[in-house]
Amino acid sequence: MYWFAWFPVYPSNLFETLRDNQIGVAICENFRVYWDEIDEDHPFEGLALKCLANPYIGPTSRRLTAFDAIRDTFGIDSAILFATPACRHSKSAYRLIQNFLADRGIPFLLLDMDISDPCGYSPEQVKTRIEAFSEMLDGNHD
């Protein structure tokens, strides 16, 4: 499974529930190295180029192109978008990501959770949504 965007920084049942449902995360979008090696003789230019290569800068299609490029490498067969309300890059890209993955027949789950504020966090809701997603994945593999 491919993980779009962020992870919560507060204690949650998210990864325990994924594990219990035998859903493994092959790679997280934000853990990929997406920049070229930085020339030590020109560090400021290298850092500027690194910033410009960031998939969150520019159109969402950059993120989706990156997904397509690594999909086969990691055996990606599903995806989750952790769409924290405070991040317009993850939250506003939801429909584009959903449609892109649907066109490729890739099951997709939106987890609408805050990255740092657990006030609206519901362990029961997360568990229910991941269990339903797991059942859908099992149905796709039959």
Short mmCIF file of the C-alpha atoms (twelve columns), coordinates in Angstrom:
data_MODEL
# 
_entry.id   MODEL 
# 
loop_
_atom_site.group_PDB 
_atom_site.id 
_atom_site.type_symbol 
_atom_site.label_atom_id 
_atom_site.label_alt_id 
_atom_site.label_comp_id 
_atom_site.label_asym_id 
_atom_site.label_seq_id 
_atom_site.Cartn_x 
_atom_site.Cartn_y 
_atom_site.Cartn_z 
_atom_site.pdbx_PDB_model_num 
ATOM 1   C CA . MET A 1   0.000   0.000   0.000   1 
ATOM 2   C CA . TYR A 2   1.090   3.563   -0.728  1 
ATOM 3   C CA . TRP A 3   0.665   6.204   1.955   1 
ATOM 4   C CA . PHE A 4   -0.058  9.708   0.681   1 
ATOM 5   C CA . ALA A 5   1.039   12.615  2.851   1 
ATOM 6   C CA . TRP A 6   1.502   12.611  6.633   1 
ATOM 7   C CA . PHE A 7   1.140   10.562  9.803   1 
ATOM 8   C CA . PRO A 8   -0.502  11.646  13.058  1 
ATOM 9   C CA . VAL A 9   1.976   12.715  15.743  1 
ATOM 10  C CA . TYR A 10  -0.267  11.713  18.669  1 
ATOM 11  C CA . PRO A 11  -0.929  8.197   19.965  1 
ATOM 12  C CA . SER A 12  -3.583  6.431   17.893  1 
ATOM 13  C CA . ASN A 13  -4.759  2.965   16.939  1 
ATOM 14  C CA . LEU A 14  -4.060  3.663   13.274  1 
ATOM 15  C CA . PHE A 15  -1.029  1.451   12.696  1 
ATOM 16  C CA . GLU A 16  -2.164  -1.226  15.114  1 
ATOM 17  C CA . THR A 17  -5.421  -1.474  13.174  1 
ATOM 18  C CA . LEU A 18  -3.579  -1.621  9.847   1 
ATOM 19  C CA . ARG A 19  -1.390  -4.416  11.223  1 
ATOM 20  C CA . ASP A 20  -4.379  -6.299  12.652  1 
ATOM 21  C CA . ASN A 21  -5.967  -6.184  9.200   1 
ATOM 22  C CA . GLN A 22  -2.759  -7.296  7.493   1 
ATOM 23  C CA . ILE A 23  -2.349  -4.046  5.598   1 
ATOM 24  C CA . GLY A 24  1.287   -3.128  5.109   1 
ATOM 25  C CA . VAL A 25  2.589   0.249   4.043   1 
ATOM 26  C CA . ALA A 26  5.257   -0.279  1.384   1 
ATOM 27  C CA . ILE A 27  6.225   3.368   1.118   1 
ATOM 28  C CA . CYS A 28  5.121   6.788   2.307   1 
ATOM 29  C CA . GLU A 29  5.041   9.613   -0.170  1 
ATOM 30  C CA . ASN A 30  7.004   11.889  2.163   1 
ATOM 31  C CA . PHE A 31  9.757   9.369   2.809   1 
ATOM 32  C CA . ARG A 32  10.867  9.189   -0.810  1 
ATOM 33  C CA . VAL A 33  14.031  10.913  -1.967  1 
ATOM 34  C CA . TYR A 34  12.783  13.041  -4.834  1 
ATOM 35  C CA . TRP A 35  15.776  15.330  -5.332  1 
ATOM 36  C CA . ASP A 36  19.111  14.921  -7.068  1 
ATOM 37  C CA . GLU A 37  22.314  14.747  -5.078  1 
ATOM 38  C CA . ILE A 38  23.303  18.165  -3.790  1 
ATOM 39  C CA . ASP A 39  26.623  19.483  -5.043  1 
ATOM 40  C CA . GLU A 40  28.694  20.235  -1.939  1 
ATOM 41  C CA . ASP A 41  30.505  22.993  -3.819  1 
ATOM 42  C CA . HIS A 42  27.175  24.752  -4.489  1 
ATOM 43  C CA . PRO A 43  25.002  23.973  -1.449  1 
ATOM 44  C CA . PHE A 44  22.588  26.892  -1.770  1 
ATOM 45  C CA . GLU A 45  21.831  26.164  -5.401  1 
ATOM 46  C CA . GLY A 46  21.455  22.481  -4.508  1 
ATOM 47  C CA . LEU A 47  19.010  23.268  -1.717  1 
ATOM 48  C CA . ALA A 48  17.042  25.551  -4.038  1 
ATOM 49  C CA . LEU A 49  16.800  22.771  -6.640  1 
ATOM 50  C CA . LYS A 50  15.756  20.335  -3.909  1 
ATOM 51  C CA . CYS A 51  12.945  22.688  -2.895  1 
ATOM 52  C CA . LEU A 52  11.807  23.079  -6.495  1 
ATOM 53  C CA . ALA A 53  11.738  19.289  -6.929  1 
ATOM 54  C CA . ASN A 54  9.340   18.943  -3.982  1 
ATOM 55  C CA . PRO A 55  6.214   17.182  -5.290  1 
ATOM 56  C CA . TYR A 56  4.015   19.449  -3.169  1 
ATOM 57  C CA . ILE A 57  5.164   22.483  -5.139  1 
ATOM 58  C CA . GLY A 58  3.177   22.834  -8.317  1 
ATOM 59  C CA . PRO A 59  0.308   20.774  -9.652  1 
ATOM 60  C CA . THR A 60  -0.889  17.568  -7.973  1 
ATOM 61  C CA . SER A 61  -0.022  15.766  -11.190 1 
ATOM 62  C CA . ARG A 62  3.622   15.804  -10.013 1 
ATOM 63  C CA . ARG A 63  2.647   13.671  -7.025  1 
ATOM 64  C CA . LEU A 64  0.636   11.313  -9.209  1 
ATOM 65  C CA . THR A 65  3.406   10.956  -11.770 1 
ATOM 66  C CA . ALA A 66  5.762   10.021  -8.921  1 
ATOM 67  C CA . PHE A 67  3.234   7.427   -7.745  1 
ATOM 68  C CA . ASP A 68  3.053   5.876   -11.211 1 
ATOM 69  C CA . ALA A 69  6.844   5.780   -11.443 1 
ATOM 70  C CA . ILE A 70  7.262   3.662   -8.288  1 
ATOM 71  C CA . ARG A 71  4.040   1.650   -8.302  1 
ATOM 72  C CA . ASP A 72  5.519   -1.470  -9.875  1 
ATOM 73  C CA . THR A 73  8.800   -1.201  -7.958  1 
ATOM 74  C CA . PHE A 74  7.016   -1.547  -4.615  1 
ATOM 75  C CA . GLY A 75  4.086   -3.695  -5.748  1 
ATOM 76  C CA . ILE A 76  1.568   -1.019  -4.817  1 
ATOM 77  C CA . ASP A 77  -2.002  -2.353  -5.009  1 
ATOM 78  C CA . SER A 78  -3.839  0.169   -2.804  1 
ATOM 79  C CA . ALA A 79  -3.432  3.613   -1.271  1 
ATOM 80  C CA . ILE A 80  -4.401  5.706   1.722   1 
ATOM 81  C CA . LEU A 81  -4.500  9.489   1.819   1 
ATOM 82  C CA . PHE A 82  -4.011  10.921  5.286   1 
ATOM 83  C CA . ALA A 83  -5.765  14.226  4.635   1 
ATOM 84  C CA . THR A 84  -5.179  16.536  7.534   1 
ATOM 85  C CA . PRO A 85  -7.461  19.588  7.360   1 
ATOM 86  C CA . ALA A 86  -4.553  21.980  7.927   1 
ATOM 87  C CA . CYS A 87  -2.670  20.846  4.817   1 
ATOM 88  C CA . ARG A 88  -4.182  22.144  1.615   1 
ATOM 89  C CA . HIS A 89  -1.839  19.940  -0.431  1 
ATOM 90  C CA . SER A 90  -3.297  16.753  0.983   1 
ATOM 91  C CA . LYS A 91  -6.865  17.830  1.651   1 
ATOM 92  C CA . SER A 92  -7.545  19.706  -1.588  1 
ATOM 93  C CA . ALA A 93  -5.928  17.009  -3.764  1 
ATOM 94  C CA . TYR A 94  -8.357  14.348  -2.549  1 
ATOM 95  C CA . ARG A 95  -10.605 14.210  -5.623  1 
ATOM 96  C CA . LEU A 96  -7.695  14.335  -8.052  1 
ATOM 97  C CA . ILE A 97  -5.954  11.466  -6.262  1 
ATOM 98  C CA . GLN A 98  -9.192  9.504   -5.943  1 
ATOM 99  C CA . ASN A 99  -9.988  9.830   -9.666  1 
ATOM 100 C CA . PHE A 100 -6.411  9.052   -10.702 1 
ATOM 101 C CA . LEU A 101 -6.343  5.847   -8.646  1 
ATOM 102 C CA . ALA A 102 -9.858  4.835   -9.742  1 
ATOM 103 C CA . ASP A 103 -8.742  5.106   -13.382 1 
ATOM 104 C CA . ARG A 104 -6.014  2.582   -12.547 1 
ATOM 105 C CA . GLY A 105 -8.279  0.286   -10.523 1 
ATOM 106 C CA . ILE A 106 -6.383  0.951   -7.292  1 
ATOM 107 C CA . PRO A 107 -8.461  0.813   -4.084  1 
ATOM 108 C CA . PHE A 108 -8.220  4.032   -2.096  1 
ATOM 109 C CA . LEU A 109 -9.087  5.128   1.424   1 
ATOM 110 C CA . LEU A 110 -9.315  8.708   2.676   1 
ATOM 111 C CA . LEU A 111 -8.434  9.118   6.348   1 
ATOM 112 C CA . ASP A 112 -9.610  12.540  7.403   1 
ATOM 113 C CA . MET A 113 -7.597  13.078  10.591  1 
ATOM 114 C CA . ASP A 114 -5.713  15.997  12.047  1 
ATOM 115 C CA . ILE A 115 -1.958  15.599  12.090  1 
ATOM 116 C CA . SER A 116 -1.395  17.069  15.559  1 
ATOM 117 C CA . ASP A 117 -4.703  17.690  17.323  1 
ATOM 118 C CA . PRO A 118 -6.366  14.526  18.649  1 
ATOM 119 C CA . CYS A 119 -9.568  16.347  19.725  1 
ATOM 120 C CA . GLY A 120 -11.561 15.072  16.737  1 
ATOM 121 C CA . TYR A 121 -9.874  11.677  16.665  1 
ATOM 122 C CA . SER A 122 -12.149 8.670   16.988  1 
ATOM 123 C CA . PRO A 123 -10.410 5.295   17.439  1 
ATOM 124 C CA . GLU A 124 -13.673 3.481   16.679  1 
ATOM 125 C CA . GLN A 125 -14.162 5.343   13.415  1 
ATOM 126 C CA . VAL A 126 -10.583 4.666   12.304  1 
ATOM 127 C CA . LYS A 127 -10.961 0.986   13.153  1 
ATOM 128 C CA . THR A 128 -14.278 0.712   11.286  1 
ATOM 129 C CA . ARG A 129 -12.955 2.493   8.171   1 
ATOM 130 C CA . ILE A 130 -9.775  0.420   8.003   1 
ATOM 131 C CA . GLU A 131 -11.678 -2.830  8.560   1 
ATOM 132 C CA . ALA A 132 -14.065 -1.932  5.727   1 
ATOM 133 C CA . PHE A 133 -11.107 -1.047  3.498   1 
ATOM 134 C CA . SER A 134 -9.477  -4.382  4.366   1 
ATOM 135 C CA . GLU A 135 -12.659 -6.250  3.404   1 
ATOM 136 C CA . MET A 136 -12.719 -4.385  0.099   1 
ATOM 137 C CA . LEU A 137 -9.071  -5.329  -0.521  1 
ATOM 138 C CA . ASP A 138 -9.824  -8.969  0.283   1 
ATOM 139 C CA . GLY A 139 -12.678 -8.870  -2.216  1 
ATOM 140 C CA . ASN A 140 -10.365 -7.485  -4.907  1 
ATOM 141 C CA . HIS A 141 -7.887  -10.336 -4.420  1 
ATOM 142 C CA . ASP A 142 -10.459 -13.146 -4.790  1 
# 
